[in-house]
Amino acid sequence: MLLYYMDVSELDFNRIKSSVSKTRIKKSSRYFHKKDRNLSVGVEVLLNHALDKIGISNPIFDTDEYGKPYLKNYSDIHFNLSHSEKYVACAVSDSPIGVDIEYVQDIDLSLAKYFFYGTEYEYILNNNNHKKAFFELWVLKESYMKMTGLGFRLALDEFCIEISDKIELIHRENTGNFGLWNVCGGDYMLGACSQSRITEPALINLQDIEN
């Protein structure tokens, strides 16, 4: 498994446009703000970097019936992408994988009260840092939902994440391993879920890829 994240705020589109698909370029052109264009393009740049590490230089992307992207010409390789504010994240594995990165910001706790499992809401309230605890649960829950391929078709309160000495899935068949990290000086939370072993995330330098 490869798990990468990268700051794309200084992405130079002219230097990397030849390394991303025409579909991605077309998609990114729909965004008005430079930040959103950088995230859209940067996440595929990071994915291509990860795929190159395992010898895949000619990826053909497609989407399944639920809209989840996959490699049409490498059905045994799974990947997942995420982005938030200045950072993109990418996970590549030989088994289903989900990843989520989120900027830790002020939140309305009613979101957790009404959409999370009851014990998850209690975990947040009992934590000294409410917003950090919220995003710990959020990235873990979303990474699991993405790993299943269902995304938000799987309701947030249909399963429970329990964070203690280890991270466990409650009230649903436990088919995933979890990883959780506070990255980028504590400003971002990164979570991953996979049916295989989870590895530590690596920070990739955008300039190294551009060069």
Disulfide bonds with the S-S distance in Angstrom:
none
